[in-house]
Amino acid sequence: MVDVIFHFCKWLEQTPVGTFMRQSSWAFPTVESLHVLCGNVPLLVSTSILGARLTGRVLRDVPVSRLVAGLLPWSWIAFLIQVVTGSLLFSSAASRYAATAIFPIKMLLILLAGANALVFLRTSYRRVAQWDTAPIPPLGARIAGYLSILLWLGVLVMGRVLNTAVTLVPISVNLFGR
């Protein structure tokens, strides 16, 4: 299985998109800026607002269903932007990204954040009419809120660490001979 992943990563790097992302002086920084500003920011803001409401700590007078209706579309759009821009960034050095211990952790955190949202929507949120305006949501919703905040912040941190490990560490090794 590792060989299949390694060969896929090498192939991806050699595609016209991977080559362009690696060789262009402007493509990587532009896509990375879009990844952060149009993906990270709205995704983290929307999921954090909803997560904070689900914990019962803030916005206690705002119905949860109103927040879900207003924030979920932003979360999905931002997540889609993350997938597209993240794939483009990954294509530039796929084998280096995949070879780190950080990459699978980031992917696992994304999977867990998605599973958390799915479980919330399929369980607690199905009964939202019963607790929509309650200042303190039921325990399952509160747990989902805390998990959402922690998991998405973990994804953000792992993304920054991953970027540093793949792009900045090799540069410093080349510059300073370490």
ABEGO torsion letter per residue (X at the ends): XAAAAAAAAAAAAABAAAAAAAABAAAAAAAAAAAAAAAAAAAAAAAAAAAAAAAGABGAABBAAAAAAAAAAAAAAAAAAAAAAAAAAAAABAAAAAABAAAAAAAAAAAAAAAAAAAAAABAAAAAAAAAABABBBAAAAAAAAAAAAAAAAAAAAAAAAAAAAAAAAAAAAAAGX
